Amino acid sequence: MFGFEHLLVIMVVILLVVGPNKLPDVARALGRGYAEFKRTMDDLKSAMYEDETVRGLREEFRSAQRAVDVKSHLIRSLASDEGTAIKSALYDEPKKAVETALAEAEKGPEAEAKERVEKV
């Protein structure tokens, strides 16, 4: 932004305009002005953080952010659970049905007749 040469030129111009006798007073006034400006900005920042509206908005934003995080986690969890359910529906349930059918077929007609006799 400003190099040493620029600052040197600015200081020489100020010295020529103000004069060597008034230069310390001008520097003091500029320092006080800068300190007051900085103090005012700090007060403004603290007032912004203390203001209920700003605090409420900040808390509302954090709450919304937490809700989004929870929903994102739930969606990932549901997607994982859905994948497990699909696997179960495609592989496990038909496998059980086939095993049951095979077990019943192995019983044969004798087992069926025996069951009928036991019922009577």
Buried (B, 14 or more C-beta within 10 A) or exposed (E): EEEEEEEEEEEEEBEEEBEEEEBEEBEEEEEEEEEEEEEEEEEEEEEEEEEEEEEEEEEEEEEEEEEEEEEEEEEEEEEEEEEEEEEEEEEEEEEEEEEEEEEEEEEEEEEEEEEEEEEE
